[in-house]
Amino acid sequence: MKKMGLIVTSLVVGLICFGGIQGQAAKLVTVATPYRQSRLQHLYHVKKVAKKKTVSLDIVLKPRQTKTLSQLALAVNTTDSQSFKGYLTPQQFRAKFGQSSATTSRLTRYFRACHLQATAANNGLLIRVKGHVATINKAFAVNLKTARYHGKKIQFSKQAPRLPKQVAQPIRAVVGVTNLMIAKSLTTKSPAQVKHLTAKRSPTKFLKQYHASNLATSGQQGAGQTVGIISFGHVPTAAIKHFWRQAGVPTTGRLETKTTGGATVMDNGDDSDDETALDAEQAGTIAPRAKVRVYTAKFSDIGWLDAFTTAFAENRASSLSLSWGLSENILRDLNRDHLLTPLYGDIMNTLLAQGAIQGISTFVASGDTGAYGQNLSESSAMPGIEADFPADSPWVTATGGSTLPIKKTFAPGISVNVTRERTWGGDIFFKGYHQHPLQFIKHPILLEELTAASGGGISRLYGTPKYQQGVAGVNTYNARKYLTAVGPKSGPKLIHGYRSGRNYPDVVANADPITGYDIYSKNSGWELMGGTSAVAPQFAAMAAVMNSDRSQRMGLWNPQLYALAQTDHSPFTRLDAATNNGNLYYVGQPGKVYNQAAGLGTVNFEKLARSYQ
């Protein structure tokens, strides 16, 4: 009798699915979508998507107790809170904040009755739906097409997704109907050539520079921990293991890959092997007894959601690293043209808060274009001052970059002389550029160095988190306008300002490619590279090293970092000079705890390990 009841229910749901879409549109409601107007802008070469093409969507569900969710994410990571270290398991998180099993089961049955594959994530906040375009069009009352948008290929529908009211009620957004993500990996090549791994350019340089050698060579060295790498590229397993062998660390049974889904958006992403190789090689060498688990996703909006959802659902990685990002400006432009849900930033923030509640330390590269954000339109002469997403999230530790002392000639008349560690910024080459501009034309990698710098600034998307409030230097800034539409500027005057929002980066470490690290990739062999993407996996690995000697995970670092930075036993060396210490816009604030060029500064890991609770 129970079996018959299930069959009857399935048939009724099936009739609602197709009957409602085809003949009873008045009974459907629009779900939260990217679209607020019926017209999309800047589209050309519009075509219908082939009916038998397979499309993936993420059905994002409304969290329960949204305010409490943010409060708990902060409380479990704040030392003077009664909830300190009271991390939740994924099952406990779902019970407190996710939709119930009854709700997700009802929704998955509905979509399966629409002849779609449907799988609910264990956080109760996401259902992955997959099927042919013809079926998606019918089930969601849309009409999927492709077009070119600012030279990029997109998928879109002018019709907003609609579903029966009882189906739509717990749904926050449907992500993937429009499918565009313009982001980039945050690696930068050095003009120097290398032939093999050396101690001067290996991850051991990071350990020595930031007083982490004793931690990494004694104790448990990451044993029992997993470092998670979020990647939108391939995993060059042979290249990574070759690097580890050259570095003298174990290779057997350490490297793991987990495919997480998403939908490929052709020609919009950087899917080379180099980024994944850099991240895994750095992390696996610094934490030589930890596992390195790479969560691969397709390069798209739902790819980002699927990768983090999978990592947090598994709860295996005690620390995560992400080395991809995009400008907040792009999020606003996509929102303006109705090509990405305006809720996307909030959705990602909710997801990242889940990681913090579970005690996972997430590190995100702050970007390699300084304070300047990427634009959608290539016709823009000058990028704007923009924050980088998701390094700007309050639930991640944003890792920026510095330049180590170096004195070197790179080409006739092109020399640099950095006498002390400073914020990474291309202004160290400006003098040579103004005196010998033709040398930069002859050496394109040097030309790229002019506009390369550590990402940092103030978010317009997220407010100032509690752990940053009241910290000297947060929301005030010093800046110098080094870049103009006609090229680099020498000796710009110092300006001051105030703006409220999430300030980032939180910390910095060596990221300038001219003082960078060797990597080994399948296609290019040995190369010297840098970028803030080197720093994120280094910090994730150090979290694993320190976690292996602790009874509980370190969790989100930020609340303790900002508290420690204001004490007499601060583990930070500030990079706060207002000259020769900028990211092509923001510079230091002398005497203040924080600045948007270098965050709190560089870390003495031995001090941090002693002070961190």
C-alpha positions in Angstrom: 0.0 0.0 0.0 2.8 2.4 0.8 4.5 1.6 -2.5 1.3 2.4 -4.4 1.0 5.7 -2.5 4.5 6.7 -3.7 3.6 5.9 -7.3 0.4 8.0 -7.2 2.3 10.9 -5.6 5.0 10.7 -8.3 2.4 10.8 -11.0 0.6 13.8 -9.5 4.0 15.6 -9.2 4.7 14.8 -12.8 1.4 16.2 -14.0 2.1 19.4 -12.0 5.5 19.7 -13.6 4.5 19.4 -17.2 0.9 20.4 -17.1 1.7 23.6 -15.2 4.4 24.6 -17.5 2.5 24.0 -20.7 -1.1 24.9 -19.9 -1.4 26.6 -16.6 1.2 29.3 -16.5 -1.0 31.4 -14.1 -0.3 28.9 -11.4 3.4 29.3 -11.7 5.5 31.9 -9.8 8.9 33.4 -10.7 11.7 32.2 -8.4 14.6 34.4 -7.3 16.5 34.8 -10.6 19.2 36.9 -12.3 16.5 38.7 -14.3 14.7 41.9 -13.3 13.9 43.1 -16.8 12.8 41.3 -20.0 15.7 42.7 -22.1 19.3 41.7 -21.9 22.0 44.1 -23.0 25.2 43.8 -25.1 24.3 40.4 -26.7 25.1 39.4 -30.2 25.4 36.2 -32.3 22.3 34.9 -30.5 21.5 31.2 -31.1 19.2 28.6 -29.6 20.9 25.9 -27.5 20.7 22.4 -29.0 17.8 20.6 -27.4 19.8 17.5 -26.5 22.7 19.4 -24.9 23.1 18.6 -21.2 22.8 21.6 -18.8 23.4 21.7 -15.1 21.7 24.1 -12.7 22.1 24.7 -8.9 18.9 25.2 -7.0 19.9 27.3 -4.0 17.6 26.9 -1.0 16.9 29.5 1.6 18.9 29.1 4.8 17.1 29.1 8.1 18.2 31.6 10.8 20.3 33.7 8.5 21.3 36.2 11.2 22.2 33.4 13.7 24.3 31.7 11.0 26.7 34.7 10.8 26.7 35.1 14.5 27.7 31.5 15.1 30.4 31.7 12.4 32.0 34.5 14.3 31.3 33.1 17.8 32.9 29.6 17.3 36.1 31.4 16.1 36.3 34.1 18.8 38.2 33.3 22.0 36.0 35.2 24.5 32.8 33.6 23.2 31.0 30.8 25.1 30.7 29.0 21.7 34.5 29.2 21.0 35.6 26.0 19.2 32.1 24.7 19.3 32.3 23.6 15.6 29.4 21.9 14.0 29.5 18.8 11.8 27.9 19.0 8.3 24.9 17.1 9.7 24.6 19.5 12.7 24.9 22.5 10.3 22.1 21.2 8.2 19.9 20.6 11.2 20.3 24.2 12.4 20.5 26.1 9.1 19.6 24.0 6.1 16.2 23.0 4.8 14.8 19.7 6.2 15.3 16.3 4.6 11.6 16.3 4.0 11.8 19.5 1.9 14.9 18.5 -0.1 13.3 15.0 -0.7 10.1 16.6 -1.9 12.0 18.9 -4.3 14.3 16.2 -5.7 11.2 14.0 -6.3 9.6 16.9 -8.2 12.6 17.5 -10.5 13.1 13.8 -11.1 9.4 13.6 -12.1 10.3 16.3 -14.7 12.8 13.8 -16.1 15.8 15.6 -14.6 18.7 14.3 -12.5 18.5 15.8 -9.0 20.9 15.4 -6.1 20.6 17.3 -2.8 23.7 18.4 -1.0 24.0 17.4 2.6 23.9 21.0 3.9 20.2 21.3 2.9 21.1 24.5 0.9 21.7 23.2 -2.6 20.2 20.8 -5.1 22.1 20.0 -8.3 19.8 19.5 -11.3 20.9 18.2 -14.7 19.2 17.4 -17.9 18.7 18.1 -21.6 18.0 21.6 -22.7 14.5 20.7 -24.0 13.7 19.3 -20.5 15.2 22.2 -18.7 13.2 24.6 -20.9 10.0 22.8 -20.1 10.5 22.3 -16.4 11.5 25.9 -15.7 9.5 27.7 -18.4 12.7 29.2 -19.9 14.2 29.3 -23.4 17.9 28.8 -23.3 20.1 30.5 -25.9 23.7 31.3 -26.4 25.3 34.6 -27.4 28.5 36.6 -27.3 28.8 39.2 -24.5 31.7 41.5 -24.5 33.5 38.8 -26.6 32.7 36.0 -24.2 30.4 33.1 -24.8 27.3 32.9 -22.5 24.2 31.0 -22.0 21.0 32.9 -21.1 17.2 33.1 -21.2 15.1 36.2 -21.4 12.4 34.3 -19.5 12.8 34.1 -15.8 12.5 30.5 -14.3 9.1 29.7 -13.0 7.9 26.9 -10.9 4.7 25.9 -9.1 4.3 28.0 -5.9 4.7 25.1 -3.5 7.9 24.1 -5.3 9.4 27.6 -5.5 8.7 28.6 -1.9 11.9 27.3 -0.3 14.1 28.2 -3.3 16.4 31.2 -2.9 17.8 31.3 -6.5 18.3 29.2 -9.6 21.9 29.5 -10.7 23.2 28.4 -14.1 20.3 29.4 -16.4 22.6 32.2 -17.3 26.1 30.8 -17.2 29.0 33.1 -17.3 32.1 33.5 -15.0 35.0 35.7 -16.0 37.7 35.0 -13.5 41.4 34.3 -13.6 44.0 32.3 -11.8 46.3 34.4 -9.8 49.8 33.3 -10.9 52.4 35.5 -12.5 55.5 34.4 -14.4 58.9 35.7 -13.7 61.2 37.0 -16.4 64.0 34.7 -15.0 64.6 31.3 -16.5 65.2 28.2 -14.3 66.3 24.6 -15.0 65.7 22.8 -11.8 64.5 23.2 -8.2 66.9 25.0 -5.8 66.7 25.8 -2.1 66.6 29.5 -2.9 63.4 29.1 -4.8 61.7 26.1 -3.1 58.9 26.3 -0.5 61.6 26.0 2.2 62.4 29.7 1.5 58.9 30.5 2.7 59.5 28.5 5.9 62.8 30.2 6.6 61.6 33.7 5.8 58.6 33.5 8.1 60.0 31.6 11.0 58.2 28.4 10.2 61.1 26.0 9.7 61.0 24.5 13.2 57.2 24.0 13.0 57.4 22.3 9.6 60.4 20.0 10.4 59.4 18.9 13.9 56.1 17.8 15.3 53.6 16.0 13.1 54.3 17.9 9.8 50.6 17.8 8.9 50.0 14.2 9.6 46.4 13.3 9.9 45.4 16.5 8.1 44.1 17.2 4.5 44.8 20.4 2.7 42.0 21.1 0.2 42.8 22.9 -3.1 39.9 24.4 -5.1 40.8 24.3 -8.7 39.3 25.1 -12.1 42.1 23.6 -14.0 43.4 20.1 -14.6 45.4 18.2 -12.0 48.9 17.4 -13.5 49.5 14.4 -11.2 52.9 13.4 -12.7 54.2 17.0 -12.6 53.2 17.5 -8.9 54.8 14.2 -7.8 57.9 15.0 -9.8 58.2 18.3 -7.9 57.6 16.6 -4.5 60.3 14.0 -5.3 62.8 16.8 -6.1 61.8 18.6 -2.9 62.5 15.4 -1.0 58.9 14.9 0.4 56.7 11.8 0.2 54.6 11.2 -2.9 52.8 8.0 -2.3 49.1 8.1 -1.3 49.1 11.8 -0.7 47.5 13.4 -3.8 43.8 13.0 -4.3 41.3 14.4 -6.8 37.6 15.0 -6.3 35.5 16.1 -9.3 32.7 18.3 -8.1 30.7 19.3 -11.2 29.5 22.5 -12.7 29.1 23.4 -16.4 31.9 24.4 -18.7 31.7 27.9 -20.2 34.1 27.7 -23.2 36.9 30.2 -23.7 36.1 32.3 -20.6 38.5 30.8 -18.1 42.1 30.0 -17.5 42.2 26.3 -17.2 45.9 25.7 -17.6 47.7 23.2 -15.4 50.1 25.7 -13.9 47.8 27.1 -11.2 46.9 23.6 -9.9 50.5 22.5 -10.0 51.7 25.6 -8.1 49.1 25.2 -5.4 49.6 21.5 -4.8 53.4 21.6 -5.0 53.7 24.4 -2.5 51.1 22.9 -0.1 52.4 19.4 -0.3 56.0 20.4 0.4 55.3 22.7 3.3 53.0 20.1 5.0 54.9 16.9 3.9 52.8 14.4 5.8 49.4 15.9 5.0 47.2 14.7 2.2 46.5 17.2 -0.6 43.0 16.8 -2.0 42.2 18.8 -5.2 38.5 19.7 -5.7 38.1 20.3 -9.4 35.2 22.1 -10.9 34.2 23.4 -14.2 34.8 27.1 -14.8 31.4 28.7 -14.1 29.2 30.3 -11.5 27.8 26.9 -10.4 31.3 25.4 -10.5 32.3 27.7 -7.6 29.3 26.7 -5.6 29.7 23.0 -6.3 33.4 23.0 -5.3 32.9 24.6 -1.9 29.7 22.7 -1.2 31.5 19.4 -1.9 34.5 20.3 0.2 32.4 21.4 3.2 30.1 18.4 2.8 33.1 16.0 3.1 34.6 18.0 6.0 37.9 16.1 5.3 40.1 19.2 4.7 40.9 21.2 7.8 42.2 24.0 5.5 41.3 25.1 2.0 43.0 27.2 -0.6 41.5 29.1 -3.5 43.7 30.9 -6.1 41.1 32.2 -8.5 39.1 35.4 -8.3 37.2 38.1 -10.1 36.5 41.8 -9.6 33.4 43.0 -7.7 33.0 45.3 -10.7 32.2 42.2 -12.8 29.7 41.0 -10.4 27.9 44.4 -10.6 28.1 44.5 -14.4 26.6 40.9 -14.6 23.9 42.0 -12.2 23.2 45.2 -14.3 22.8 43.2 -17.5 20.8 40.5 -15.6 23.3 37.7 -16.3 24.0 36.6 -12.7 21.7 36.6 -9.7 22.3 39.7 -7.5 22.2 37.2 -4.6 25.4 35.4 -5.8 27.6 37.3 -3.4 25.3 36.5 -0.5 25.0 32.8 -1.6 28.8 32.4 -1.6 29.1 34.2 1.7 26.6 31.8 3.3 28.5 28.9 2.0 31.9 30.2 3.2 30.3 30.9 6.6 29.5 27.2 6.7 33.2 26.4 6.4 33.9 28.7 9.3 31.2 27.1 11.4 32.8 23.7 10.8 36.2 25.0 11.8 37.7 24.9 8.3 40.4 27.5 7.7 39.9 28.9 4.2 42.6 31.0 2.5 42.0 33.0 -0.7 44.5 34.8 -2.9 43.9 38.5 -2.8 44.7 39.1 -6.5 47.6 40.1 -8.7 46.4 43.4 -10.2 46.7 45.6 -7.1 43.7 47.6 -6.2 42.5 47.5 -9.7 39.6 45.4 -10.9 39.1 43.6 -14.1 36.4 45.1 -16.5 34.0 43.2 -18.7 34.6 45.6 -21.6 38.1 45.6 -23.0 37.4 49.1 -24.4 38.0 50.6 -20.9 41.2 52.5 -20.9 41.7 52.3 -17.2 40.4 49.8 -14.7 38.7 51.1 -11.6 39.6 50.7 -7.9 37.8 47.4 -7.1 37.9 44.7 -4.5 38.5 41.0 -5.5 35.9 38.3 -4.9 35.8 36.1 -2.9 39.0 37.3 -1.1 36.7 40.0 0.1 34.5 37.6 2.1 34.7 38.1 5.9 34.8 34.3 6.3 38.1 33.7 4.5 41.6 34.8 5.3 42.8 36.9 2.3 46.5 36.3 1.5 48.3 39.1 -0.3 51.8 39.5 -1.6 55.2 41.0 -0.8 58.6 41.4 -2.5 61.7 40.2 -0.7 64.9 42.2 -0.8 66.6 41.9 -4.2 69.2 43.7 -6.3 69.2 42.6 -9.9 69.5 43.8 -13.5 66.9 42.2 -15.8 67.8 44.0 -19.1 70.1 46.9 -20.2 69.1 49.8 -18.0 66.4 47.8 -16.1 67.5 47.2 -12.5 65.7 46.9 -9.2 67.1 47.4 -5.7 64.7 46.4 -2.9 66.5 46.8 0.4 63.7 45.5 2.7 60.6 43.4 2.3 57.8 45.5 1.0 54.3 45.2 -0.5 54.5 43.7 -4.0 54.0 46.4 -6.6 55.2 47.0 -10.2 56.4 50.5 -9.3 59.8 49.0 -8.6 60.2 49.0 -12.4 58.9 52.5 -13.1 62.2 54.2 -13.1 63.6 51.8 -15.7 60.4 52.1 -17.7 60.6 55.8 -18.0 64.3 55.7 -18.9 64.3 52.7 -21.2 60.7 52.0 -22.4 61.9 50.0 -25.5 63.3 47.4 -23.2 59.9 46.6 -21.9 58.6 46.2 -25.4 61.4 43.8 -26.2 60.6 41.8 -23.0 56.8 41.4 -22.7 57.1 39.7 -19.3 58.8 42.8 -17.9 55.9 44.9 -19.4 53.5 42.7 -17.4 55.4 43.4 -14.3 54.6 47.1 -14.5 50.9 46.5 -13.7 51.3 43.5 -11.4 50.8 44.0 -7.7 49.2 42.4 -4.6 45.5 42.7 -4.4 44.0 44.7 -1.6 41.4 47.3 -0.9 37.9 47.8 0.6 34.9 45.8 -0.4 31.6 47.4 -1.6 29.9 44.0 -1.4 30.5 43.1 2.3 30.5 45.3 5.4 33.3 45.7 7.9 33.3 42.4 9.9 33.3 42.7 13.7 36.9 41.5 14.1 38.1 44.4 12.0 36.1 47.1 13.7 38.1 49.5 15.8 41.4 48.3 14.4 43.7 51.2 13.6 44.0 51.6 9.9 40.8 49.7 8.9 38.5 51.8 6.8 41.0 54.7 6.5 43.7 54.6 3.8 46.7 56.1 2.3 47.1 55.9 -1.5 49.1 57.0 -4.5 47.7 57.0 -8.0 50.5 55.2 -9.7 48.6 54.2 -12.8 47.0 56.5 -15.4 45.3 55.8 -18.8 48.6 56.8 -20.5 50.9 54.7 -18.4 52.8 54.5 -15.0 53.3 57.8 -13.2 56.4 58.7 -11.3 56.2 60.2 -7.8 52.4 60.5 -7.3 51.4 62.5 -4.3 50.0 60.9 -1.1 46.3 61.0 -0.7 44.1 60.0 2.3 40.6 58.7 2.5 37.9 56.8 4.4 35.5 54.1 3.2 33.7 51.4 5.1 33.6 47.7 4.2 35.5 44.5 4.5 39.2 45.4 4.3 41.6 43.0 2.7 44.1 41.3 2.5 44.6 40.1 6.1 48.2 38.9 5.7 51.0 38.9 3.1 54.0 36.8 2.2 56.4 36.7 -0.7 54.5 36.7 -4.0 56.5 38.8 -6.4 57.6 36.5 -9.3 61.0 38.1 -9.3 61.5 36.7 -5.8 59.2 33.8 -6.3 59.1 30.1 -6.4 60.0 27.3 -8.8 57.2 25.2 -10.1 57.1 22.2 -12.4 54.3 21.8 -15.0 53.6 19.2 -17.6 53.8 21.5 -20.5 56.5 24.0 -19.5 58.8 22.1 -17.2 60.6 24.2 -14.6 59.5 27.9 -14.3 59.9 30.7 -11.8 56.5 32.0 -10.8 54.8 34.1 -8.2 51.4 35.6 -7.5 49.3 35.7 -4.4 48.1 32.3 -5.5 51.4 30.9 -4.1 50.6 32.4 -0.7 47.1 30.9 -0.2 48.3 27.2 -0.4 51.3 28.0 1.7 49.1 29.3 4.5 46.7 26.4 4.1 49.6 24.1 4.5 50.8 25.9 7.6 47.3 25.5 9.0 47.6 21.7 8.4 51.1 21.7 10.1 49.8 23.5 13.2 46.5 21.5 13.2 48.4 18.2 13.3 49.8 19.2 16.8 46.5 20.4 18.1 43.4 18.6 19.5 41.0 20.9 17.6 41.1 22.7 14.3 42.3 26.3 14.1 39.2 27.4 12.3 38.8 30.8 10.7 42.0 32.6 11.6 40.8 36.2 11.3 39.2 36.9 14.7 42.4 35.8 16.5 44.7 37.4 14.0 43.2 40.9 14.5 43.1 40.5 18.2 46.8 39.3 18.4 47.9 42.1 16.1 46.8 44.7 18.7 48.8 43.1 21.6 52.4 43.4 22.8 53.1 39.8 21.6 51.9 40.4 18.0 53.2 37.8 15.6 53.2 40.3 12.7 55.9 42.4 11.1 54.1 45.4 9.7 54.8 46.7 6.2 53.4 50.2 6.9 55.7 52.6 5.0 53.9 55.2 2.9 56.7 55.1 0.2 58.1 52.2 -1.7 55.4 50.0 -0.2 52.3 50.0 -2.4 50.1 47.9 -4.6 49.9 50.5 -7.3 47.3 52.4 -5.3 47.1 51.7 -1.6 50.3 52.2 0.5 51.1 51.8 4.1 49.8 53.8 7.0 52.8 54.4 9.3 52.2 53.5 12.9 48.8 51.8 12.3 48.0 48.2 12.8 46.5 47.7 9.4 46.8 48.9 5.8 45.1 47.8 2.6 48.4 47.2 0.8 49.9 44.7 3.2 47.1 43.9 5.7 48.4 43.1 9.2 51.8 42.4 7.6 53.9 39.2 7.4 53.6 36.4 10.0 56.1 34.9 12.4 54.6 31.4 12.5 56.4 30.3 15.6 54.9 33.3 17.5 51.5 32.6 16.0 51.6 28.9 17.0 52.4 29.9 20.6 49.7 32.6 20.9 46.9 31.0 18.8 44.3 29.3 21.0 
